[in-house]
C-alpha cells in the first residue's frame, strides 16, 4: 500500500522535521525582526555583564578622589560618580546582580507557579478553591506594595530580596498555568494516557505540563523584565541591594541628588534598565507569536 | 476461575453522573457477556451510554462526576470494580486497552509517536529504553507505518495514520480485550474500511476480544459476532448478530434498520424514528422507548420489561415483540 515514492519522501522529511516543536518555534521566532532585535540586544547585554571583569580596568567599589564627577570621556565612557568610581564599570557589575536576581527570582516563581497551577488546574475541587482564593488575596494587593512589604519584613540581603520578588510573582504564573491546564485537562489524549495505565503524577508531568507551558514561557520572559524593574525600584527606595554593591536601581537612587547638575549619572543606568526591559519584552512578544499554535505552518 | 466462566461478564451495570447537583442516569442496568475472540457491537444513538459503558470497564470515568452505582464487571472472574487503582493501572493498556474516537486529539501533541507507543510497553513490561522503542517501531510497521517515522510528532501524520498509531498503542501489549470507541467515525469512508479491516485482522491474529462501539449498523454487520442495542442506558435487544439482523424484534431496532438506505429499492424517503431520546435527567417510568414507539400499548408507560429470550441467542426487552405487531 505504501509506494516507494512515499516511503522515500517520508524518510527524507522525517530526518528534516524530527526536531519539530522546539525547532519550528525557534524558526518562527527568527522570522520576527523585533524578536531577533530583542534577542540580540539581550545577548549583548548579558555578555557585557558576564565578561565585566575582563572588559573594564576599574574597580567598582574603590574611591578615586582625584576623578570625582568626571563627564563621559575616553577614559570613563559613562563618566564617574560622586566617589570617582567609573559608572560603566558599576553598570556592568550591577547588571550581574540585576539580571541574575531577575532570572533566579523568576525561576523560583516559575517552579512554584507551574507546580501550584498545574496541581490546582488538574485536580480542581476544594484544593483548587482554597489555593486560588489565597492567591486572589495576594493579587488584590498591588504587586510593588507587596514586594516592598515583604522586603521590609524579611530584611535586607540578596536572598531575601529574591524571596520577596519570587513570592509576589507566583500568583500570576500559577493562575496562567491553571487556566492553561484546565484547557488541556479536557483533551482526549489525557484520557488515552489514563487508558494505557499512566499514573496521575505521570500524566501531569508528561502530558499536562509540556502541553500547557507555552503561555507560561511568555509570562516568564516578560517576568524577568519586570523583575529587573521591581528590583531597581526596591533598590531605589533603599530596600534592595545595599551599597557599595552596584545595582542599577541603587545607582539611580544615588544619582538622583545630582540629576540637575550631572544628568549623565542618572541617564546611563536608566538606559541600561530600559534596554534590558525592552529587549526582554520584544523577545517575549515574539515568543508569544511563535508559540501560538494557530500560526503553525 | 471456573471452567465455564465467561471471559467478560458485565452484570446489571448502573452508572450515574452528577452534574450541577442533578443526577444523570447514563447507564441503567446493562448486562452482557463476551467470549474470548468474540466481538460485541454496542449500537445506539449519541448519548445512549455506549462510551460510558466502555469507560466503566476501564474505570476511567471522569473522576468526581461519574460513579458506578451498581453491578459488576468480571474479567476472567475478577471483578474489575473491586480492584484498587494501582491494580487497575496494571490492567489498563495491558489486558484491556481502548481505541478512542478522534485520532486527531487522542495523541499527545508534544510526544513523538514512537515514544507514545513505547510508553505503554515500558509501563507494562519493565523494558529498558532501547527494546521498548524497538518494539514500538515493530508495532508501527504492523499497522502499516514505516518504522522510520517513529521519531515524528503526531501533527506530521494524517488522520488515518494517527488512528493506526492509536491502534498500534492499543495492541502493543497484546491485550485480551479491546474497547474500540467509534474508531472510524472521524475518518473518511475509504480509510474507515482499511482501519476496520486492519483491526479485525490483528484481533484474529492475537485472539483478542473486542467491544466495538458504533452507530453504524454496516460496520456491525462486517465486524461483530454479537450485538447489543443500547438506548437511554439500557439494552433493548441483545444477541447473535445474524439473529438480530435477520429478525430485528424491538421496535427501536426495527426503526434503526429502517433508517439504512437500501440500494435495491427505488429511492424514496428513509424512514426515521420520530422524536428524541429521553432526557437522562428525567427518564420515563415505563419502557424507556415508549414515548417514541409506534406500537406502544397502555401498560408500556407504566412498567419496564426485562430482557427475555425470544430466539436461541436472541434477547429483547419489548414485552410485545414476541407476539408480533
Interface residues (C-beta under 8 A of the other chain):
Chain A: X1 X2 X7 X10 X11 X13 X14 X17 X18 X20 X21 X125 X187 X188 X189 X191 X192 X193 X194 X195 X196 X197 X198 X199 X206 X207 X210 X211 X296
Chain B: X58 X60 X64 X88 X89 X90 X91 X92 X93 X94 X97 X98 X100 X101 X102 X105 X106 X107 X108 X109 X110 X111 X112 X119 X120 X123 X124 X144 X146 X148 X149 X151 X152 X153 X155 X156 X166 X169
